[in-house]
Amino acid sequence: MAVYTYSNSDVDFSTFDIWSNAGYTDDTDINLGAIVSNIFPALSITDVSVSDFYNRSLFYGNVISTGNGTVQVTQPYSSATSPDSLQILNVDYSVYSFIRLTAVATYPFTFSEWRTDAFGGGTQISTSANLDLTSTDQVSTLNFYAYFV
């Protein structure tokens, strides 16, 4: 998973379009309220400032089925089940210690592994259908592919 970690100072607005699911592509129209509402759990900050991001690590990424099965986020929240792909909510690691991705094969196929690229390409991440990711696991992996055989 991709993880963006802020230090205890110098939060730059240009970093929000790197990780935020709020959909920003440049720094001209950033709305901190929209950014914090796209974090799980949503930050309940009335007067949001960039200093609220100090010392936070935030997850961003996607979970993708390569066919013959479904994928889902099951911790810390429960997403819809998808036969294709899901954008994972920006999870705040200062609140939750891990994210669990779950893959379920469609009969007669079986789950094989999680990989960093489609259809068995890239690097193997795990052979467990439940993949738990902490703030130090796969910090530069943006897409998690469930591979079924």
NORDA-V66132 format. One record per backbone hydrogen bond with DSSP energy under -0.5 kcal/mol. NH is the residue of the N-H (numbers start at 1). CO is the residue of the C=O. E is the energy in kcal/mol with one decimal. If there is no record, write none. Layout:
BEGIN
nh=NH co=CO e=E
nh=NH co=CO e=E
END
This chain:
BEGIN
nh=2 co=60 e=-1.5
nh=3 co=139 e=-2.2
nh=4 co=58 e=-2.8
nh=5 co=3 e=-0.5
nh=6 co=56 e=-2.9
nh=12 co=10 e=-0.7
nh=15 co=12 e=-2.1
nh=16 co=13 e=-1.4
nh=17 co=13 e=-0.5
nh=18 co=15 e=-1.3
nh=19 co=15 e=-1.1
nh=20 co=16 e=-2.6
nh=23 co=20 e=-0.9
nh=32 co=30 e=-0.5
nh=35 co=31 e=-2.0
nh=36 co=32 e=-2.6
nh=37 co=33 e=-1.6
nh=38 co=34 e=-0.7
nh=38 co=35 e=-1.0
nh=39 co=36 e=-1.1
nh=40 co=90 e=-3.3
nh=41 co=39 e=-0.5
nh=43 co=36 e=-1.4
nh=45 co=43 e=-1.2
nh=46 co=44 e=-0.6
nh=48 co=46 e=-0.8
nh=52 co=49 e=-1.9
nh=53 co=50 e=-1.9
nh=54 co=51 e=-1.4
nh=55 co=7 e=-2.3
nh=56 co=53 e=-1.6
nh=58 co=4 e=-2.9
nh=59 co=91 e=-2.5
nh=60 co=2 e=-2.4
nh=61 co=88 e=-0.6
nh=62 co=142 e=-2.4
nh=63 co=86 e=-2.3
nh=64 co=144 e=-3.2
nh=65 co=84 e=-3.7
nh=66 co=146 e=-2.1
nh=70 co=104 e=-2.9
nh=71 co=82 e=-2.7
nh=72 co=102 e=-1.8
nh=74 co=72 e=-0.5
nh=74 co=100 e=-2.4
nh=75 co=100 e=-1.1
nh=79 co=73 e=-2.7
nh=79 co=77 e=-0.6
nh=82 co=71 e=-2.6
nh=86 co=63 e=-2.4
nh=88 co=61 e=-2.5
nh=88 co=86 e=-0.6
nh=90 co=38 e=-1.2
nh=91 co=89 e=-1.0
nh=92 co=40 e=-2.5
nh=93 co=57 e=-2.8
nh=93 co=91 e=-0.8
nh=95 co=92 e=-1.7
nh=96 co=92 e=-2.1
nh=99 co=133 e=-2.1
nh=100 co=75 e=-2.4
nh=101 co=99 e=-0.5
nh=101 co=131 e=-2.8
nh=102 co=72 e=-3.2
nh=103 co=129 e=-1.7
nh=104 co=70 e=-2.3
nh=106 co=68 e=-2.6
nh=107 co=105 e=-0.5
nh=109 co=106 e=-2.5
nh=112 co=147 e=-2.9
nh=113 co=147 e=-1.5
nh=114 co=126 e=-3.2
nh=115 co=145 e=-2.5
nh=116 co=123 e=-1.5
nh=117 co=121 e=-1.0
nh=120 co=117 e=-0.5
nh=121 co=118 e=-1.7
nh=125 co=114 e=-3.2
nh=126 co=114 e=-1.1
nh=131 co=101 e=-3.2
nh=131 co=129 e=-0.7
nh=132 co=130 e=-0.6
nh=133 co=99 e=-3.0
nh=133 co=131 e=-0.5
nh=137 co=134 e=-1.4
nh=141 co=1 e=-0.9
nh=141 co=138 e=-1.4
nh=142 co=140 e=-0.6
nh=144 co=62 e=-2.3
nh=145 co=115 e=-2.7
nh=145 co=143 e=-0.6
nh=146 co=64 e=-3.1
nh=146 co=144 e=-0.5
nh=147 co=113 e=-3.0
nh=147 co=145 e=-0.6
nh=149 co=110 e=-2.6
END
